[in-house]
Amino acid sequence: MEFRWNEWNVKHLTRHGIEPSEAAHVVESARRPFPLRRGDDRWVVWGRTAGARLLQVVFVVEDDGRVYVIHARPLTDREKRSYRKGGKP
């Protein structure tokens, strides 16, 4: 899986305390029921980073097949409980 990183999405992630490698790991290791389609072209994934943090990552798949992350943040406590029970957003 190939990702496209640029100044905008890297800066956006770091504002939320997320490294690009963490977001990429969550997308690459998505397990059912994820990724979930949100809207016409957006996808959302909840998952664990390699360091075990729980994140939400929102991305689009570009025409060339690359993944472009548009948002990522830590899950809230409520979302963490839901995730651990096999729930989804």
Phi and psi restraints in degrees (range 20) as a CNS / XPLOR table:
assign (resid 1 and name C) (resid 2 and name N)
       (resid 2 and name CA) (resid 2 and name C) 1.0 -109.9 20.0 2
assign (resid 2 and name N) (resid 2 and name CA)
       (resid 2 and name C) (resid 3 and name N) 1.0 137.5 20.0 2
assign (resid 2 and name C) (resid 3 and name N)
       (resid 3 and name CA) (resid 3 and name C) 1.0 -111.2 20.0 2
assign (resid 3 and name N) (resid 3 and name CA)
       (resid 3 and name C) (resid 4 and name N) 1.0 151.8 20.0 2
assign (resid 3 and name C) (resid 4 and name N)
       (resid 4 and name CA) (resid 4 and name C) 1.0 -113.0 20.0 2
assign (resid 4 and name N) (resid 4 and name CA)
       (resid 4 and name C) (resid 5 and name N) 1.0 118.5 20.0 2
assign (resid 4 and name C) (resid 5 and name N)
       (resid 5 and name CA) (resid 5 and name C) 1.0 -113.1 20.0 2
assign (resid 5 and name N) (resid 5 and name CA)
       (resid 5 and name C) (resid 6 and name N) 1.0 138.9 20.0 2
assign (resid 5 and name C) (resid 6 and name N)
       (resid 6 and name CA) (resid 6 and name C) 1.0 -141.4 20.0 2
assign (resid 6 and name N) (resid 6 and name CA)
       (resid 6 and name C) (resid 7 and name N) 1.0 179.4 20.0 2
assign (resid 6 and name C) (resid 7 and name N)
       (resid 7 and name CA) (resid 7 and name C) 1.0 -58.3 20.0 2
assign (resid 7 and name N) (resid 7 and name CA)
       (resid 7 and name C) (resid 8 and name N) 1.0 -40.9 20.0 2
assign (resid 7 and name C) (resid 8 and name N)
       (resid 8 and name CA) (resid 8 and name C) 1.0 -63.5 20.0 2
assign (resid 8 and name N) (resid 8 and name CA)
       (resid 8 and name C) (resid 9 and name N) 1.0 -53.4 20.0 2
assign (resid 8 and name C) (resid 9 and name N)
       (resid 9 and name CA) (resid 9 and name C) 1.0 -73.3 20.0 2
assign (resid 9 and name N) (resid 9 and name CA)
       (resid 9 and name C) (resid 10 and name N) 1.0 -31.4 20.0 2
assign (resid 9 and name C) (resid 10 and name N)
       (resid 10 and name CA) (resid 10 and name C) 1.0 -65.7 20.0 2
assign (resid 10 and name N) (resid 10 and name CA)
       (resid 10 and name C) (resid 11 and name N) 1.0 -44.8 20.0 2
assign (resid 10 and name C) (resid 11 and name N)
       (resid 11 and name CA) (resid 11 and name C) 1.0 -63.3 20.0 2
assign (resid 11 and name N) (resid 11 and name CA)
       (resid 11 and name C) (resid 12 and name N) 1.0 -40.9 20.0 2
assign (resid 11 and name C) (resid 12 and name N)
       (resid 12 and name CA) (resid 12 and name C) 1.0 -61.2 20.0 2
assign (resid 12 and name N) (resid 12 and name CA)
       (resid 12 and name C) (resid 13 and name N) 1.0 -44.5 20.0 2
assign (resid 12 and name C) (resid 13 and name N)
       (resid 13 and name CA) (resid 13 and name C) 1.0 -64.2 20.0 2
assign (resid 13 and name N) (resid 13 and name CA)
       (resid 13 and name C) (resid 14 and name N) 1.0 -46.0 20.0 2
assign (resid 13 and name C) (resid 14 and name N)
       (resid 14 and name CA) (resid 14 and name C) 1.0 -65.9 20.0 2
assign (resid 14 and name N) (resid 14 and name CA)
       (resid 14 and name C) (resid 15 and name N) 1.0 -26.4 20.0 2
assign (resid 14 and name C) (resid 15 and name N)
       (resid 15 and name CA) (resid 15 and name C) 1.0 -62.5 20.0 2
assign (resid 15 and name N) (resid 15 and name CA)
       (resid 15 and name C) (resid 16 and name N) 1.0 -26.8 20.0 2
assign (resid 15 and name C) (resid 16 and name N)
       (resid 16 and name CA) (resid 16 and name C) 1.0 -97.6 20.0 2
assign (resid 16 and name N) (resid 16 and name CA)
       (resid 16 and name C) (resid 17 and name N) 1.0 8.2 20.0 2
assign (resid 16 and name C) (resid 17 and name N)
       (resid 17 and name CA) (resid 17 and name C) 1.0 75.9 20.0 2
assign (resid 17 and name N) (resid 17 and name CA)
       (resid 17 and name C) (resid 18 and name N) 1.0 24.0 20.0 2
assign (resid 17 and name C) (resid 18 and name N)
       (resid 18 and name CA) (resid 18 and name C) 1.0 -112.7 20.0 2
assign (resid 18 and name N) (resid 18 and name CA)
       (resid 18 and name C) (resid 19 and name N) 1.0 135.4 20.0 2
assign (resid 18 and name C) (resid 19 and name N)
       (resid 19 and name CA) (resid 19 and name C) 1.0 -91.0 20.0 2
assign (resid 19 and name N) (resid 19 and name CA)
       (resid 19 and name C) (resid 20 and name N) 1.0 146.9 20.0 2
assign (resid 19 and name C) (resid 20 and name N)
       (resid 20 and name CA) (resid 20 and name C) 1.0 -53.5 20.0 2
assign (resid 20 and name N) (resid 20 and name CA)
       (resid 20 and name C) (resid 21 and name N) 1.0 -38.8 20.0 2
assign (resid 20 and name C) (resid 21 and name N)
       (resid 21 and name CA) (resid 21 and name C) 1.0 -63.6 20.0 2
assign (resid 21 and name N) (resid 21 and name CA)
       (resid 21 and name C) (resid 22 and name N) 1.0 -32.6 20.0 2
assign (resid 21 and name C) (resid 22 and name N)
       (resid 22 and name CA) (resid 22 and name C) 1.0 -68.1 20.0 2
assign (resid 22 and name N) (resid 22 and name CA)
       (resid 22 and name C) (resid 23 and name N) 1.0 -46.4 20.0 2
assign (resid 22 and name C) (resid 23 and name N)
       (resid 23 and name CA) (resid 23 and name C) 1.0 -61.9 20.0 2
assign (resid 23 and name N) (resid 23 and name CA)
       (resid 23 and name C) (resid 24 and name N) 1.0 -43.4 20.0 2
assign (resid 23 and name C) (resid 24 and name N)
       (resid 24 and name CA) (resid 24 and name C) 1.0 -61.1 20.0 2
assign (resid 24 and name N) (resid 24 and name CA)
       (resid 24 and name C) (resid 25 and name N) 1.0 -43.1 20.0 2
assign (resid 24 and name C) (resid 25 and name N)
       (resid 25 and name CA) (resid 25 and name C) 1.0 -60.3 20.0 2
assign (resid 25 and name N) (resid 25 and name CA)
       (resid 25 and name C) (resid 26 and name N) 1.0 -43.6 20.0 2
assign (resid 25 and name C) (resid 26 and name N)
       (resid 26 and name CA) (resid 26 and name C) 1.0 -62.2 20.0 2
assign (resid 26 and name N) (resid 26 and name CA)
       (resid 26 and name C) (resid 27 and name N) 1.0 -43.8 20.0 2
assign (resid 26 and name C) (resid 27 and name N)
       (resid 27 and name CA) (resid 27 and name C) 1.0 -65.8 20.0 2
assign (resid 27 and name N) (resid 27 and name CA)
       (resid 27 and name C) (resid 28 and name N) 1.0 -46.7 20.0 2
assign (resid 27 and name C) (resid 28 and name N)
       (resid 28 and name CA) (resid 28 and name C) 1.0 -65.7 20.0 2
assign (resid 28 and name N) (resid 28 and name CA)
       (resid 28 and name C) (resid 29 and name N) 1.0 -28.9 20.0 2
assign (resid 28 and name C) (resid 29 and name N)
       (resid 29 and name CA) (resid 29 and name C) 1.0 -104.9 20.0 2
assign (resid 29 and name N) (resid 29 and name CA)
       (resid 29 and name C) (resid 30 and name N) 1.0 20.1 20.0 2
assign (resid 29 and name C) (resid 30 and name N)
       (resid 30 and name CA) (resid 30 and name C) 1.0 -57.5 20.0 2
assign (resid 30 and name N) (resid 30 and name CA)
       (resid 30 and name C) (resid 31 and name N) 1.0 136.9 20.0 2
assign (resid 30 and name C) (resid 31 and name N)
       (resid 31 and name CA) (resid 31 and name C) 1.0 -122.6 20.0 2
assign (resid 31 and name N) (resid 31 and name CA)
       (resid 31 and name C) (resid 32 and name N) 1.0 151.4 20.0 2
assign (resid 31 and name C) (resid 32 and name N)
       (resid 32 and name CA) (resid 32 and name C) 1.0 -47.5 20.0 2
assign (resid 32 and name N) (resid 32 and name CA)
       (resid 32 and name C) (resid 33 and name N) 1.0 137.7 20.0 2
assign (resid 32 and name C) (resid 33 and name N)
       (resid 33 and name CA) (resid 33 and name C) 1.0 -89.7 20.0 2
assign (resid 33 and name N) (resid 33 and name CA)
       (resid 33 and name C) (resid 34 and name N) 1.0 11.9 20.0 2
assign (resid 33 and name C) (resid 34 and name N)
       (resid 34 and name CA) (resid 34 and name C) 1.0 -94.9 20.0 2
assign (resid 34 and name N) (resid 34 and name CA)
       (resid 34 and name C) (resid 35 and name N) 1.0 156.0 20.0 2
assign (resid 34 and name C) (resid 35 and name N)
       (resid 35 and name CA) (resid 35 and name C) 1.0 -74.9 20.0 2
assign (resid 35 and name N) (resid 35 and name CA)
       (resid 35 and name C) (resid 36 and name N) 1.0 151.9 20.0 2
assign (resid 35 and name C) (resid 36 and name N)
       (resid 36 and name CA) (resid 36 and name C) 1.0 -108.4 20.0 2
assign (resid 36 and name N) (resid 36 and name CA)
       (resid 36 and name C) (resid 37 and name N) 1.0 136.9 20.0 2
assign (resid 36 and name C) (resid 37 and name N)
       (resid 37 and name CA) (resid 37 and name C) 1.0 -76.5 20.0 2
assign (resid 37 and name N) (resid 37 and name CA)
       (resid 37 and name C) (resid 38 and name N) 1.0 133.0 20.0 2
assign (resid 37 and name C) (resid 38 and name N)
       (resid 38 and name CA) (resid 38 and name C) 1.0 -127.7 20.0 2
assign (resid 38 and name N) (resid 38 and name CA)
       (resid 38 and name C) (resid 39 and name N) 1.0 104.8 20.0 2
assign (resid 38 and name C) (resid 39 and name N)
       (resid 39 and name CA) (resid 39 and name C) 1.0 81.1 20.0 2
assign (resid 39 and name N) (resid 39 and name CA)
       (resid 39 and name C) (resid 40 and name N) 1.0 -167.2 20.0 2
assign (resid 39 and name C) (resid 40 and name N)
       (resid 40 and name CA) (resid 40 and name C) 1.0 -69.0 20.0 2
assign (resid 40 and name N) (resid 40 and name CA)
       (resid 40 and name C) (resid 41 and name N) 1.0 -39.8 20.0 2
assign (resid 40 and name C) (resid 41 and name N)
       (resid 41 and name CA) (resid 41 and name C) 1.0 -133.4 20.0 2
assign (resid 41 and name N) (resid 41 and name CA)
       (resid 41 and name C) (resid 42 and name N) 1.0 4.6 20.0 2
assign (resid 41 and name C) (resid 42 and name N)
       (resid 42 and name CA) (resid 42 and name C) 1.0 -99.2 20.0 2
assign (resid 42 and name N) (resid 42 and name CA)
       (resid 42 and name C) (resid 43 and name N) 1.0 148.6 20.0 2
assign (resid 42 and name C) (resid 43 and name N)
       (resid 43 and name CA) (resid 43 and name C) 1.0 -128.5 20.0 2
assign (resid 43 and name N) (resid 43 and name CA)
       (resid 43 and name C) (resid 44 and name N) 1.0 148.4 20.0 2
assign (resid 43 and name C) (resid 44 and name N)
       (resid 44 and name CA) (resid 44 and name C) 1.0 -126.9 20.0 2
assign (resid 44 and name N) (resid 44 and name CA)
       (resid 44 and name C) (resid 45 and name N) 1.0 142.4 20.0 2
assign (resid 44 and name C) (resid 45 and name N)
       (resid 45 and name CA) (resid 45 and name C) 1.0 -133.6 20.0 2
assign (resid 45 and name N) (resid 45 and name CA)
       (resid 45 and name C) (resid 46 and name N) 1.0 135.9 20.0 2
assign (resid 45 and name C) (resid 46 and name N)
       (resid 46 and name CA) (resid 46 and name C) 1.0 -108.2 20.0 2
assign (resid 46 and name N) (resid 46 and name CA)
       (resid 46 and name C) (resid 47 and name N) 1.0 137.7 20.0 2
assign (resid 46 and name C) (resid 47 and name N)
       (resid 47 and name CA) (resid 47 and name C) 1.0 -177.2 20.0 2
assign (resid 47 and name N) (resid 47 and name CA)
       (resid 47 and name C) (resid 48 and name N) 1.0 178.0 20.0 2
assign (resid 47 and name C) (resid 48 and name N)
       (resid 48 and name CA) (resid 48 and name C) 1.0 -95.2 20.0 2
assign (resid 48 and name N) (resid 48 and name CA)
       (resid 48 and name C) (resid 49 and name N) 1.0 141.8 20.0 2
assign (resid 48 and name C) (resid 49 and name N)
       (resid 49 and name CA) (resid 49 and name C) 1.0 -79.3 20.0 2
assign (resid 49 and name N) (resid 49 and name CA)
       (resid 49 and name C) (resid 50 and name N) 1.0 173.5 20.0 2
assign (resid 49 and name C) (resid 50 and name N)
       (resid 50 and name CA) (resid 50 and name C) 1.0 -61.7 20.0 2
assign (resid 50 and name N) (resid 50 and name CA)
       (resid 50 and name C) (resid 51 and name N) 1.0 -26.9 20.0 2
assign (resid 50 and name C) (resid 51 and name N)
       (resid 51 and name CA) (resid 51 and name C) 1.0 -89.9 20.0 2
assign (resid 51 and name N) (resid 51 and name CA)
       (resid 51 and name C) (resid 52 and name N) 1.0 8.8 20.0 2
assign (resid 51 and name C) (resid 52 and name N)
       (resid 52 and name CA) (resid 52 and name C) 1.0 78.5 20.0 2
assign (resid 52 and name N) (resid 52 and name CA)
       (resid 52 and name C) (resid 53 and name N) 1.0 9.4 20.0 2
assign (resid 52 and name C) (resid 53 and name N)
       (resid 53 and name CA) (resid 53 and name C) 1.0 -74.7 20.0 2
assign (resid 53 and name N) (resid 53 and name CA)
       (resid 53 and name C) (resid 54 and name N) 1.0 144.6 20.0 2
assign (resid 53 and name C) (resid 54 and name N)
       (resid 54 and name CA) (resid 54 and name C) 1.0 -96.8 20.0 2
assign (resid 54 and name N) (resid 54 and name CA)
       (resid 54 and name C) (resid 55 and name N) 1.0 124.5 20.0 2
assign (resid 54 and name C) (resid 55 and name N)
       (resid 55 and name CA) (resid 55 and name C) 1.0 -127.7 20.0 2
assign (resid 55 and name N) (resid 55 and name CA)
       (resid 55 and name C) (resid 56 and name N) 1.0 158.6 20.0 2
assign (resid 55 and name C) (resid 56 and name N)
       (resid 56 and name CA) (resid 56 and name C) 1.0 -109.9 20.0 2
assign (resid 56 and name N) (resid 56 and name CA)
       (resid 56 and name C) (resid 57 and name N) 1.0 131.5 20.0 2
assign (resid 56 and name C) (resid 57 and name N)
       (resid 57 and name CA) (resid 57 and name C) 1.0 -126.3 20.0 2
assign (resid 57 and name N) (resid 57 and name CA)
       (resid 57 and name C) (resid 58 and name N) 1.0 130.8 20.0 2
assign (resid 57 and name C) (resid 58 and name N)
       (resid 58 and name CA) (resid 58 and name C) 1.0 -113.5 20.0 2
assign (resid 58 and name N) (resid 58 and name CA)
       (resid 58 and name C) (resid 59 and name N) 1.0 133.9 20.0 2
assign (resid 58 and name C) (resid 59 and name N)
       (resid 59 and name CA) (resid 59 and name C) 1.0 -148.1 20.0 2
assign (resid 59 and name N) (resid 59 and name CA)
       (resid 59 and name C) (resid 60 and name N) 1.0 166.9 20.0 2
assign (resid 59 and name C) (resid 60 and name N)
       (resid 60 and name CA) (resid 60 and name C) 1.0 -124.5 20.0 2
assign (resid 60 and name N) (resid 60 and name CA)
       (resid 60 and name C) (resid 61 and name N) 1.0 155.6 20.0 2
assign (resid 60 and name C) (resid 61 and name N)
       (resid 61 and name CA) (resid 61 and name C) 1.0 -104.8 20.0 2
assign (resid 61 and name N) (resid 61 and name CA)
       (resid 61 and name C) (resid 62 and name N) 1.0 120.5 20.0 2
assign (resid 61 and name C) (resid 62 and name N)
       (resid 62 and name CA) (resid 62 and name C) 1.0 -76.6 20.0 2
assign (resid 62 and name N) (resid 62 and name CA)
       (resid 62 and name C) (resid 63 and name N) 1.0 167.3 20.0 2
assign (resid 62 and name C) (resid 63 and name N)
       (resid 63 and name CA) (resid 63 and name C) 1.0 -56.3 20.0 2
assign (resid 63 and name N) (resid 63 and name CA)
       (resid 63 and name C) (resid 64 and name N) 1.0 -30.9 20.0 2
assign (resid 63 and name C) (resid 64 and name N)
       (resid 64 and name CA) (resid 64 and name C) 1.0 -87.3 20.0 2
assign (resid 64 and name N) (resid 64 and name CA)
       (resid 64 and name C) (resid 65 and name N) 1.0 5.5 20.0 2
assign (resid 64 and name C) (resid 65 and name N)
       (resid 65 and name CA) (resid 65 and name C) 1.0 90.7 20.0 2
assign (resid 65 and name N) (resid 65 and name CA)
       (resid 65 and name C) (resid 66 and name N) 1.0 -7.1 20.0 2
assign (resid 65 and name C) (resid 66 and name N)
       (resid 66 and name CA) (resid 66 and name C) 1.0 -75.2 20.0 2
assign (resid 66 and name N) (resid 66 and name CA)
       (resid 66 and name C) (resid 67 and name N) 1.0 149.5 20.0 2
assign (resid 66 and name C) (resid 67 and name N)
       (resid 67 and name CA) (resid 67 and name C) 1.0 -91.8 20.0 2
assign (resid 67 and name N) (resid 67 and name CA)
       (resid 67 and name C) (resid 68 and name N) 1.0 129.6 20.0 2
assign (resid 67 and name C) (resid 68 and name N)
       (resid 68 and name CA) (resid 68 and name C) 1.0 -118.5 20.0 2
assign (resid 68 and name N) (resid 68 and name CA)
       (resid 68 and name C) (resid 69 and name N) 1.0 110.0 20.0 2
assign (resid 68 and name C) (resid 69 and name N)
       (resid 69 and name CA) (resid 69 and name C) 1.0 -77.0 20.0 2
assign (resid 69 and name N) (resid 69 and name CA)
       (resid 69 and name C) (resid 70 and name N) 1.0 126.0 20.0 2
assign (resid 69 and name C) (resid 70 and name N)
       (resid 70 and name CA) (resid 70 and name C) 1.0 -107.5 20.0 2
assign (resid 70 and name N) (resid 70 and name CA)
       (resid 70 and name C) (resid 71 and name N) 1.0 -14.3 20.0 2
assign (resid 70 and name C) (resid 71 and name N)
       (resid 71 and name CA) (resid 71 and name C) 1.0 -164.1 20.0 2
assign (resid 71 and name N) (resid 71 and name CA)
       (resid 71 and name C) (resid 72 and name N) 1.0 145.6 20.0 2
assign (resid 71 and name C) (resid 72 and name N)
       (resid 72 and name CA) (resid 72 and name C) 1.0 -155.5 20.0 2
assign (resid 72 and name N) (resid 72 and name CA)
       (resid 72 and name C) (resid 73 and name N) 1.0 144.5 20.0 2
assign (resid 72 and name C) (resid 73 and name N)
       (resid 73 and name CA) (resid 73 and name C) 1.0 -158.8 20.0 2
assign (resid 73 and name N) (resid 73 and name CA)
       (resid 73 and name C) (resid 74 and name N) 1.0 159.9 20.0 2
assign (resid 73 and name C) (resid 74 and name N)
       (resid 74 and name CA) (resid 74 and name C) 1.0 -66.5 20.0 2
assign (resid 74 and name N) (resid 74 and name CA)
       (resid 74 and name C) (resid 75 and name N) 1.0 147.7 20.0 2
assign (resid 74 and name C) (resid 75 and name N)
       (resid 75 and name CA) (resid 75 and name C) 1.0 -69.0 20.0 2
assign (resid 75 and name N) (resid 75 and name CA)
       (resid 75 and name C) (resid 76 and name N) 1.0 148.4 20.0 2
assign (resid 75 and name C) (resid 76 and name N)
       (resid 76 and name CA) (resid 76 and name C) 1.0 -73.9 20.0 2
assign (resid 76 and name N) (resid 76 and name CA)
       (resid 76 and name C) (resid 77 and name N) 1.0 167.4 20.0 2
assign (resid 76 and name C) (resid 77 and name N)
       (resid 77 and name CA) (resid 77 and name C) 1.0 -58.6 20.0 2
assign (resid 77 and name N) (resid 77 and name CA)
       (resid 77 and name C) (resid 78 and name N) 1.0 -41.8 20.0 2
assign (resid 77 and name C) (resid 78 and name N)
       (resid 78 and name CA) (resid 78 and name C) 1.0 -63.0 20.0 2
assign (resid 78 and name N) (resid 78 and name CA)
       (resid 78 and name C) (resid 79 and name N) 1.0 -43.7 20.0 2
assign (resid 78 and name C) (resid 79 and name N)
       (resid 79 and name CA) (resid 79 and name C) 1.0 -64.0 20.0 2
assign (resid 79 and name N) (resid 79 and name CA)
       (resid 79 and name C) (resid 80 and name N) 1.0 -38.0 20.0 2
assign (resid 79 and name C) (resid 80 and name N)
       (resid 80 and name CA) (resid 80 and name C) 1.0 -60.9 20.0 2
assign (resid 80 and name N) (resid 80 and name CA)
       (resid 80 and name C) (resid 81 and name N) 1.0 -44.3 20.0 2
assign (resid 80 and name C) (resid 81 and name N)
       (resid 81 and name CA) (resid 81 and name C) 1.0 -61.1 20.0 2
assign (resid 81 and name N) (resid 81 and name CA)
       (resid 81 and name C) (resid 82 and name N) 1.0 -44.0 20.0 2
assign (resid 81 and name C) (resid 82 and name N)
       (resid 82 and name CA) (resid 82 and name C) 1.0 -62.7 20.0 2
assign (resid 82 and name N) (resid 82 and name CA)
       (resid 82 and name C) (resid 83 and name N) 1.0 -44.3 20.0 2
assign (resid 82 and name C) (resid 83 and name N)
       (resid 83 and name CA) (resid 83 and name C) 1.0 -60.6 20.0 2
assign (resid 83 and name N) (resid 83 and name CA)
       (resid 83 and name C) (resid 84 and name N) 1.0 -44.9 20.0 2
assign (resid 83 and name C) (resid 84 and name N)
       (resid 84 and name CA) (resid 84 and name C) 1.0 -64.3 20.0 2
assign (resid 84 and name N) (resid 84 and name CA)
       (resid 84 and name C) (resid 85 and name N) 1.0 -25.0 20.0 2
assign (resid 84 and name C) (resid 85 and name N)
       (resid 85 and name CA) (resid 85 and name C) 1.0 -91.0 20.0 2
assign (resid 85 and name N) (resid 85 and name CA)
       (resid 85 and name C) (resid 86 and name N) 1.0 6.0 20.0 2
assign (resid 85 and name C) (resid 86 and name N)
       (resid 86 and name CA) (resid 86 and name C) 1.0 85.7 20.0 2
assign (resid 86 and name N) (resid 86 and name CA)
       (resid 86 and name C) (resid 87 and name N) 1.0 15.4 20.0 2
assign (resid 86 and name C) (resid 87 and name N)
       (resid 87 and name CA) (resid 87 and name C) 1.0 -80.9 20.0 2
assign (resid 87 and name N) (resid 87 and name CA)
       (resid 87 and name C) (resid 88 and name N) 1.0 180.0 20.0 2
assign (resid 87 and name C) (resid 88 and name N)
       (resid 88 and name CA) (resid 88 and name C) 1.0 -143.5 20.0 2
assign (resid 88 and name N) (resid 88 and name CA)
       (resid 88 and name C) (resid 89 and name N) 1.0 165.4 20.0 2
